[in-house]
């Protein structure tokens, strides 16, 4: 829809008196073009009307130098222009979407922290915040609140119809307090040893050299880093004999789930340590296994790495956390 079409629709929606006040401020060419367009418009769909008015008020807020029309002002103006029902729906979209964008910041915050914050708030404010969060996050937060509050909260959310500008202001204020609360709770906590372990695990260079250098500075810290470097991907650094022993010692059911979704080259490396017939059986079971929840696959991989740690501690296996250089 062209800007001329939108201008014509806007003038038609204003009524004769308001349209006349606008036309007085236009030049002759503009008045002629608008008059011709207005005369040719036979029917305006609700979608076109909504798009035109939304565009107008968006432009008004950006270009007028005014910080923003209040919901009450827009409500009165739109009521006169397009009727109360359409006006109310548009305003809910305008103000609601704006608030959703602000609350989206909470998507990065763990549900536990949001639940702890909401425990201090009134039940109606709890319901409002939960209503604007994504359903998965709201569900996670509610599950962490006292069970006896669940029914009341769900009924309050179900009963929400319209959110006034005053309530939206309160909600914005609550949102800022929530962000501040989270900042005070989490601070800038960082597990440096765990972070280094993650970095070294993903380092493409000589990991053995890095660990050796770390041990020269602080043996205890370097050992702690090695302890946290137990990653499922380290299985590809093992010799064929070690992989074969692990595949033999750890249950087939655990391996099948753990290998689901792994990279083809990783699977090939693991199965290459098995007798050909057995490798074919594994591959067939993997192919037949339905898609698995990520948490189930991760749990299987974690269990395997815990078993490997125990085998290492018992001296039953020579497991390498990184590829080491060899001579010969």
N, C-alpha and C positions, 0 to 999 in steps of 0.2 A: 504494500500500500504506500503510495507516494506521500510526500509531506503536504502537497496541495490537498489531497484527499483527506488527510488527517485534520488539516486546518478547517476544511469545509465541514467535516463531521463535528468538530469541536464547536464551531459557531452555531450549527444547527441545534446542538445539545444545550446551548446557553439560554435559549429563549430570545425573543425579539429585542428586549431592552438591553440586555447584556451584549448581544451581538452588535447592536447599533453602537454601543460605546467603544467596542473594539474597532469596528469599521471606520469610525471617525479618525482613528490614528493611522490609517493605512493610506498609501498612495493610490492614485487613480488606476494604474495598471494592476496593482495587487487586488483592489476592490473588484475590478472587472473579471479577473481570473477566478477569484473566489466565488463571485456571484454565478458565473457560468458553471462552475463545478457543483455548487450547491443546488442549482436548478436541475442538474442531470442526475443527482443522487436519488434513486427511487426507494432503496431499502438499505438499512444499516444493520448488519448482524450484531449480535451481542458480543461476539469475539472481536469484531472490528472496533466496536465502541470501547471495550475493555482495553484493547491495545492502544488506541488513541489517547484515552485519558491517562493511562499509566505512563505513556511516553511524555505527555504534557507535564504531569506532576514531577516526573524524574528530571526533566529539563528545567522546570521551575526551581527545584531545589538546588540544582547545580549552577545555574546562570543568574539567578535573581539577586544573589548577594544576601539572601535571607537564609538563616541557618536551617530552616525547615518548617513547613506548615504543620501546625498541630493536628492531631487526629480529629479533634473537635471541629476545627475550621474546614478540613477536607470533607468531613462527614456532612456538614451543612451544605457545602458547595455541591458535592456530588448528589446529595439527596434531591436538590432542586434540579440538577441537570439530568440525572438518569433514573431517579427513583431510589427509595430506601434500600430495597432488596439487593439491587446490583451494586449500589454504593458500598453497602456493608461487606459484601463479598470481596470487592476490590481492596478495601481498606485492610481487611484481614490478611489478604495476600501481601500487600505492601508492607505492613508492620510485622506480620508474622514471619515472612521470609527474611526480613532484616534481622530479626531476633535469632532465627535459626542459624544465620551466618555467624553471629556472635557466640552462640552456645556451642557451635562446632568446635571451638577451642577445647571444650571438655572431652572431646573424643580421644585426646592424647593422654588423658589422666586416668590412672587405674581406678576401677570401680570401687575398690576398698577405700580410697581416699575420698571419693565423692560421697560414699555412704557415711563415712565418719563426719563429713561436713553437714550432710543433710540431717543427721541425728539432732543437731542443734537448732534446726529450723522448724517453723510451724508446719503442720500437716498440709495445709493448702499450698504453701510455697514448695514443699517437697513434691507434691503432685504436679505443679506447674513445670518445675525443672525436669522432672521425669518425662513429662508429656512432650517436651521439645527435644529430648535426647533421642538418638537412634534406638529402635526397639531392642536390639541386642544388648546395648549398653544399659538401657533402662531395666531390662530383665535382670542383668547381672547385679546392678545396684540394689534393686528391690530384694533380691535373694540374700543380700548381706544385711538388710535392715531387720529389726525384730519381727518374727513371724506373725505376731498378733497385730502388726500394723499393715500387713499386706492387703487384707480385704478392704480396709478403709481407704488405703491409697488408690487401689484399683477403681473403687467406686468414685472417688474424687476425680480421677483422671477421666473416667467415662462420662462424668457430668460436666466436663469443661465444654463450653460452647463459644463464648466470646471473651476476649482478653482486652480490657480497657487500656487506654494509654497510661493511666496512673499505675495499673498493675504491671504493665510492661516496664515502666521506669523502676519499680520495686524489684522486678526480676533481673533487670540489668545490674542494679546495685548488688543484689545477692550473688550474681555471677562474678562480679569483680571481687567480692569477699571470698568466694569459693576459690578463685585463682590465687588470691593472697594466702588463704589457708593452706592450700596445696604447697605453695612456695615455702611456707614456714615449716610444714611437716617434712617435706622431702629435701629441702635445702639443696645442696650441691653434692650429695653423697655419691661417692664413686669408689668402686672396688678396683684399685690400681692393679693388683696382681691378676685379677680376672680379666681386666682389659688388656694387659700385656699378653696373657695367654691367648686371647682371641686374635690379637694382632699377629703374634708369631705363628699361630695356626694358619693364618691366611697369607703369610709372608712367602713370596715366591723364590727367595734366595736361599742361602745355606743356613738352615735353622740350627744345625748343630753348632755352627760358629757363633751364632747369636747367643745360644744358651751358655756356651763356654765363656764368652765375654761377660755375661751376666754373673756367672759363678765367680769370676775373678773379682768382681766388685762386692758381691754379697751372696754367699753360698746358700744361706737360708732362704732368701727371697727367690733365688733362681730355682731352688727345689720346690718352693710353693707354686711357682709359675708352671713348672713341669707337671705338678699334680693336677693343675687345672687345664692342662692341654689334652686331656683325654677326650678326643672328638671322634665320632664315628668315621670320619673321612681318613683318619690315621691308619685304618685297616689297609689302605692301598699302599702304604709304605712298608708293609711286612713282607717277609720272604714267602715263597710259595709253601714252604714247609710249615711256617707259623700259621698261615691262613688255613691250610689243610687241618692242622691240629685244632684250631678254633672252631672250624666248621664241624669237626667230629665231636668235640667236647660239649658244644652248646646245642640245644635242641633245635631240630629242623623247623618246628612251628615258629619259634622266635626269629630265626633267620628269615623265613619267608615273609613275615610281616615287616621286619626291619629293612629288608631289601626293596620292599614295594616303593616305587617312586624314585629310586636311586638312579643315577646316571647310567646309561648302558655300559660305558667303559668300566665303571665301578663294579657293576654286576658281573661283567665278563672276567674281571680280575679275580673276583671272589670265587666264581665257579670254575675258573681254570685250574684251581688247586685241587679239584675233585676228580675222581675217575670219570671218564666221559659219560658213561651210562647214568651215574648219579647226578652229574651236572645237568643232563637232559631232563631228569625227573624234577630237579629244582626249578629249572626254567619253565617246565610245563605247569608246575604248581603256582609259580609267580604269574604266569599268563592267565591261569584260571581264577586267581584270587580277585575278588571284586575290589573296587576302590575302597581304601581304608581311611578312616578319620586321621587327620594329621597327628592328633594327640596320641592315638594308638600306635602309630608308626614311631613317633618320637619316644614313647614309653618303651617300646621294644628295643630301640637303639640304645637308650640309656641303660636298660637292664643288661644288655650285652657288654657295654663298656664297664659296668660295675663288676660283672663276672671276670672280665679281663684284668681289672685292677687286682682282684683277689688272687687270680692265678699268678700275676706278677709278684705280689707280696709273698706268695708261697714259694716263689722261685721255680714255678712249674712252666714258665714260658719266657722267652726272650723277646719282649715286645718293644718296638721302637715308636716313640712319639713323633719322630720326624725322620725323613730320609737322611741317612748318614753316608758320608763319602767312604769308599772302600778302596783298598789297594790290592794289586795283584794282576 
